[in-house]
């Protein structure tokens, strides 16, 4: 018998020394439900960071598209889930704005999808209409609508690049767009994805914006995500950094002789050489203002042929 194989006596001896687990021990242990068919491959710490980033994305999108359409748009995260790509497709409407996006230098593709129920309202607003829900949201976009929709998608990708900037500098671009999600070749049906859904509301209209990240796309970024989370500075350190940055902000200090009230008719007739009578007595001192706040007084002097204020 080879030396690296235990004999039956040695096996029995090891089993006799091991602690026996009783049914009572099993009842004391807490079981955790785990779906082996759909395993969770993305760490919870990374998910918390992803949520924080996309909450920032929701705020930025609301401001950006509100300014672009001149109509108030509310954006908020509705869910973040890990599921298969097939389950993601099943959740999509049959006709939608489905964009396949590459993000070099990161390998892989992600999906940005906007429901027509909100996208058509945004397009209508950009073309001079009102933010009223459309009567036929479940239809294909026309060629003109696709052009306008692409501008909206470009704004979404610009904000997406911005929130991912501290983690990775990628350059998102649309490489394929479809009305029917099943026509786009992105992933195998059983591939795992991380789906971030946003609720978008403009007036009485609302719809869903979905960003679908393949897990294979995110896995190389996990170390940077966790490092970024661990490297966050504490509040006192952040306060000191803000104070140091404020010290570098340029400010304008004004020397004010006096303030005087004039009527409009007098202002319209002022010309060069006119004398304006001030309420203050003649003195060599002026008030110093930072913005609208008086901070000190100074002497008005001539030095090297220039007017100066000496504190």
Secondary structure, DSSP 8 states (H G I E B T S, - for coil): --TTS--HHHHHHHHHHS----HHHHHHS------STT---S-HHHHHHHHHHHHHHHHHHHHHHHHHHTS--EEEEEEEEEEEHHHHHHTS-SS-EEEEEEEETEEEEEEEEE-HHHHHHHHHHHTT--S---S--SS---HHHHHHHHHHHHHHHHHHHHHHTTT---EEEEEEEESSGGGS--S-TT-EEEEEEEEEEETTEEEEEEEEEEHHHHHTTHHHHHHHHHT---HHHHHHHHHHHHHTS---EEEE-------HHHHHT--TT-----SS---SEEEEEETTEEEEEEEEEEETTEEEEE-
